[in-house]
C-alpha cells in the first residue's frame, strides 16, 4: 500500500490549502469541476490506451 506522503510528495496541510485557494482564485468555483472531469477523462483514456483497449472491443467479447 502506498503512503499518503508519497502521493502528495511531502506536502503539508498548509501547502495543500494554499494550492486549493490559488486554484479557486485562478479558475473560479464553476470551472474547477469541469477541469477535474476533463482530467479524469484524460486519465481514463490514458489507462485504456496503455492497456490496449479501444471503443470497438465488442468483437473480442463472447455473446
VEXRO-675147 format. One record per residue: residue number from 1; x, y, z of N, C-alpha, C, O, CB in turn. Coordinates in steps of 0.001 Angstrom, whole numbers. Glycine has a CB too. Layout:
<sites>
(NUM,(X,Y,Z),(X,Y,Z),(X,Y,Z),(X,Y,Z),(X,Y,Z))
...
</sites>
This chain:
<sites>
(1,(845,-1171,0),(0,0,0),(891,1235,0),(1887,1284,722),(-962,-2,1217))
(2,(537,2234,-808),(1367,3428,-884),(1061,4384,253),(-77,4496,709),(1170,4126,-2218))
(3,(2074,5051,687),(1947,6022,1758),(1346,7320,1216),(1682,7718,101),(3315,6287,2416))
(4,(471,7991,1965),(-69,9275,1506),(1006,10319,1276),(842,11187,418),(-1064,9799,2503))
(5,(2103,10258,2020),(3162,11244,1831),(3838,11071,481),(4320,12048,-92),(4194,11139,2948))
(6,(3883,9860,-33),(4463,9633,-1354),(3558,10227,-2419),(4035,10860,-3361),(4683,8125,-1610))
(7,(2255,10026,-2274),(1313,10545,-3257),(1262,12060,-3256),(1062,12669,-4307),(-63,9992,-3000))
(8,(1438,12677,-2108),(1369,14130,-2006),(2745,14780,-2069),(2861,15995,-1906),(678,14525,-721))
(9,(3768,14005,-2299),(5142,14490,-2439),(5590,15307,-1226),(6321,16287,-1371),(5270,15332,-3700))
(10,(5159,14910,-50),(5609,15569,1165),(4945,16905,1447),(5460,17683,2251),(7061,15763,1098))
(11,(3825,17192,813),(3135,18454,1057),(2369,18385,2371),(1741,17374,2686),(2180,18789,-107))
(12,(2429,19459,3123),(1678,19536,4365),(291,20108,4127),(-66,20468,3005),(2425,20378,5387))
(13,(-476,20183,5193),(-1843,20695,5099),(-1863,22150,4637),(-2699,22530,3817),(-2549,20566,6448))
(14,(-963,22947,5149),(-909,24364,4766),(-642,24555,3281),(-1253,25413,2644),(161,25078,5567))
(15,(262,23766,2729),(570,23872,1304),(-608,23453,437),(-886,24070,-591),(1785,23026,966))
(16,(-1300,22396,862),(-2459,21919,94),(-3568,22970,119),(-4189,23235,-910),(-2981,20566,663))
(17,(-3820,23567,1275),(-4837,24618,1381),(-4462,25797,492),(-5327,26351,-186),(-5000,25082,2849))
(18,(-3218,26183,482),(-2754,27289,-358),(-2942,26986,-1840),(-3349,27862,-2604),(-1285,27588,-74))
(19,(-2654,25764,-2251),(-2838,25356,-3642),(-4312,25393,-4023),(-4663,25871,-5102),(-2265,23950,-3871))
(20,(-5172,24895,-3150),(-6613,24897,-3425),(-7134,26330,-3533),(-7922,26630,-4430),(-7379,24131,-2321))
(21,(-6710,27209,-2641),(-7136,28608,-2713),(-6648,29280,-3988),(-7383,30057,-4598),(-6630,29375,-1500))
(22,(-5426,28992,-4393),(-4905,29563,-5628),(-5710,29070,-6833),(-5994,29845,-7747),(-3418,29209,-5797))
(23,(-6076,27792,-6837),(-6899,27264,-7930),(-8267,27927,-7963),(-8780,28244,-9035),(-7060,25750,-7796))
(24,(-8860,28138,-6790),(-10150,28820,-6733),(-10051,30241,-7267),(-10942,30701,-7981),(-10677,28837,-5305))
(25,(-8992,30926,-6931),(-8819,32292,-7422),(-8574,32330,-8922),(-9086,33212,-9611),(-7670,32967,-6698))
(26,(-7801,31388,-9431),(-7480,31385,-10859),(-8652,30976,-11733),(-8911,31607,-12758),(-6324,30464,-11120))
(27,(-9360,29931,-11342),(-10370,29350,-12221),(-11806,29615,-11775),(-12715,29525,-12600),(-10153,27879,-12320))
(28,(-12039,29931,-10538),(-13395,30132,-10048),(-14046,28812,-9687),(-13607,27750,-10127),(-14233,30861,-11083))
(29,(-15085,28886,-8892),(-15742,27677,-8390),(-16474,26884,-9450),(-16603,25666,-9318),(-16698,28040,-7320))
(30,(-16960,27536,-10501),(-17733,26824,-11520),(-16845,26089,-12518),(-17276,25102,-13115),(-18628,27794,-12258))
(31,(-15637,26547,-12702),(-14759,25955,-13713),(-14009,24730,-13188),(-13638,23865,-13981),(-13763,26992,-14204))
(32,(-13778,24633,-11899),(-12974,23546,-11333),(-13594,22166,-11561),(-12865,21255,-11953),(-12781,23773,-9848))
(33,(-14913,21955,-11337),(-15466,20626,-11624),(-15310,20231,-13094),(-15088,19064,-13414),(-16937,20584,-11241))
(34,(-15426,21207,-13966),(-15235,20947,-15394),(-13795,20523,-15687),(-13563,19605,-16474),(-15598,22195,-16218))
(35,(-12842,21185,-15061),(-11429,20825,-15237),(-11134,19432,-14688),(-10415,18655,-15316),(-10526,21856,-14549))
(36,(-11689,19115,-13516),(-11465,17797,-12915),(-12104,16698,-13755),(-11540,15611,-13880),(-12023,17758,-11485))
(37,(-13265,16964,-14328),(-13933,15992,-15195),(-13066,15706,-16422),(-12906,14554,-16824),(-15332,16510,-15626))
(38,(-12515,16759,-17007),(-11628,16585,-18152),(-10364,15828,-17784),(-9886,14994,-18553),(-11263,17930,-18737))
(39,(-9829,16116,-16612),(-8636,15414,-16148),(-8933,13933,-15934),(-8123,13077,-16289),(-8110,16045,-14850))
(40,(-10091,13632,-15355),(-10490,12235,-15144),(-10654,11486,-16450),(-10236,10333,-16567),(-11783,12171,-14359))
(41,(-11267,12140,-17444),(-11429,11508,-18757),(-10068,11257,-19405),(-9847,10226,-20040),(-12305,12388,-19678))
(42,(-9168,12213,-19233),(-7829,12050,-19798),(-7078,10888,-19170),(-6413,10121,-19866),(-7031,13324,-19623))
(43,(-7185,10758,-17862),(-6524,9647,-17160),(-7119,8317,-17597),(-6394,7344,-17804),(-6654,9810,-15627))
(44,(-8456,8277,-17739),(-9123,7047,-18170),(-8695,6664,-19585),(-8424,5494,-19857),(-10651,7214,-18106))
(45,(-8633,7646,-20487),(-8194,7364,-21847),(-6743,6886,-21876),(-6390,6003,-22657),(-8355,8605,-22720))
(46,(-5907,7474,-21020),(-4510,7054,-20952),(-4402,5605,-20494),(-3656,4817,-21076),(-3720,7968,-20007))
(47,(-5152,5256,-19443),(-5113,3877,-18934),(-5647,2902,-19979),(-5083,1825,-20172),(-5931,3756,-17629))
(48,(-6741,3281,-20658),(-7287,2416,-21704),(-6289,2243,-22842),(-6124,1138,-23361),(-8606,2989,-22242))
(49,(-5625,3322,-23231),(-4629,3244,-24291),(-3432,2403,-23884),(-2872,1668,-24698),(-4172,4630,-24679))
(50,(-3045,2516,-22618),(-1921,1733,-22106),(-2247,249,-22114),(-1388,-585,-22398),(-1552,2184,-20691))
(51,(-3501,-75,-21797),(-3925,-1469,-21758),(-4314,-1993,-23133),(-4580,-3186,-23286),(-5085,-1628,-20808))
(52,(-4349,-1123,-24133),(-4697,-1554,-25484),(-6184,-1693,-25701),(-6605,-2416,-26604),(-4036,-2850,-25787))
(53,(-6998,-1018,-24897),(-8446,-1082,-25016),(-8895,67,-25902),(-8468,1207,-25723),(-9139,-1023,-23618))
(54,(-9769,-248,-26871),(-10365,820,-27664),(-11881,688,-27628),(-12408,-239,-27013),(-9845,786,-29124))
(55,(-12577,1595,-28275),(-14028,1610,-28217),(-14685,484,-28962),(-15866,220,-28738),(-14529,2880,-28739))
(56,(-13970,-200,-29847),(-14577,-1247,-30680),(-14131,-2648,-30244),(-13761,-3466,-31086),(-14216,-1024,-32157))
(57,(-14164,-2925,-28963),(-13734,-4222,-28474),(-14918,-5194,-28333),(-14793,-6204,-27641),(-13020,-4062,-27135))
(58,(-16048,-4913,-28964),(-17204,-5796,-28875),(-16952,-7126,-29579),(-17534,-8143,-29201),(-18429,-5116,-29469))
(59,(-16098,-7134,-30592),(-15834,-8378,-31316),(-15003,-9367,-30494),(-14991,-10561,-30792),(-15120,-8072,-32621))
(60,(-14308,-8874,-29460),(-13480,-9749,-28632),(-14272,-10399,-27506),(-13822,-11382,-26916),(-12322,-8970,-28054))
(61,(-15447,-9859,-27205),(-16248,-10406,-26111),(-17200,-11472,-26646),(-17796,-11296,-27708),(-17038,-9285,-25396))
(62,(-17344,-12568,-25919),(-18316,-13594,-26357),(-19729,-13084,-26160),(-19995,-12325,-25227),(-18117,-14926,-25579))
(63,(-20640,-13499,-27038),(-22037,-13036,-26965),(-22834,-13858,-25984),(-24025,-13610,-25795),(-22700,-13095,-28338))
</sites>
